[in-house]
Amino acid sequence: IAFKKLRPLMNRVLIKKAEPLTKTKGGILLPENKQEQLNFGVVIAVGPGKALDNGQLRPVSVKEGDTVLLPEYGGNKVTLGDNQDYFLYRDDDLMGTLHDPSK
């Protein structure tokens, strides 16, 4: 069964990782072992939040479309119907959001 959409539960966040550069600005193709592993991605979907001991819901700290800094290890790989790889992280594991200083 191929699913096209995933809605994360609790405080989980679905991330599409940034693709590593496969060639330089000059057009030189880089071998796979020289491609930099990028540790950021775009938030695709977020869960409703984490249930606290007092019954309240603490919302997720990021929203869809945010660019986030990811830890070096972690996340669960998920492949959806579009044959793209996505990763599920807990909100607590995300290291920060990235912003363009020119905006």
C-alpha positions in Angstrom: 0.0 0.0 0.0 1.4 3.4 -1.0 0.4 6.2 1.3 0.6 9.8 -0.1 0.3 11.7 3.1 1.4 11.2 6.7 0.1 13.1 9.7 2.6 12.7 12.6 1.3 11.9 16.0 2.0 13.6 19.3 5.2 15.8 19.2 6.7 14.3 16.0 7.7 16.3 12.9 8.0 15.0 9.3 11.1 16.4 7.6 12.3 16.4 4.0 16.1 16.5 4.3 18.1 18.9 2.0 19.7 17.1 -0.9 23.5 17.1 -1.0 25.2 19.0 -3.8 26.1 16.7 -6.6 28.2 19.2 -8.6 30.1 22.4 -8.0 29.2 25.9 -9.1 31.5 25.4 -12.1 29.6 22.2 -13.1 32.1 19.6 -11.9 30.3 16.4 -10.8 31.3 15.4 -7.2 31.8 11.7 -6.4 29.4 10.3 -3.7 32.2 10.2 -1.0 32.9 13.9 -1.5 29.3 15.1 -1.3 28.7 16.9 2.0 25.9 15.5 4.2 23.6 18.4 5.0 22.0 18.5 8.4 19.0 20.6 7.7 15.6 20.1 6.1 12.1 21.5 5.6 9.2 20.7 7.9 6.5 18.9 5.8 4.0 18.1 8.6 3.7 18.4 12.4 1.8 16.5 15.1 -0.6 18.2 17.5 1.9 18.3 20.4 3.0 16.5 23.6 0.5 15.7 26.3 1.7 17.0 29.6 1.2 15.4 33.0 -1.6 17.9 33.9 -3.5 16.9 30.7 -2.7 20.0 28.7 -1.2 19.9 25.2 2.2 21.5 24.6 2.2 22.5 20.9 5.1 21.6 18.6 7.6 24.5 18.3 7.9 24.5 14.5 5.4 24.8 11.7 5.1 23.5 8.2 7.5 25.2 5.8 10.2 26.0 8.5 13.8 25.1 7.8 15.3 23.3 10.7 18.7 22.2 11.9 18.8 18.4 12.5 21.0 16.3 14.8 23.8 14.3 13.2 22.0 11.0 14.1 18.4 10.1 14.7 15.1 10.3 12.9 13.2 7.4 11.4 13.2 7.1 7.6 9.8 6.9 5.9 9.2 6.4 2.2 5.8 7.6 1.0 3.9 7.0 -2.3 6.0 9.6 -4.2 9.1 7.4 -3.5 10.7 10.3 -1.6 12.5 9.7 1.6 11.3 11.6 4.7 12.3 11.5 8.3 10.3 11.6 11.5 11.9 13.4 14.4 10.6 14.3 17.9 10.1 18.0 18.3 12.6 17.9 21.3 15.3 16.5 19.0 15.3 19.4 16.6 18.2 21.8 17.2 16.8 25.1 15.9 15.3 26.9 13.0 17.3 28.5 10.2 16.4 31.9 8.8 17.7 33.9 5.8 19.3 37.1 7.3 18.3 39.1 4.2 14.6 38.7 4.9 
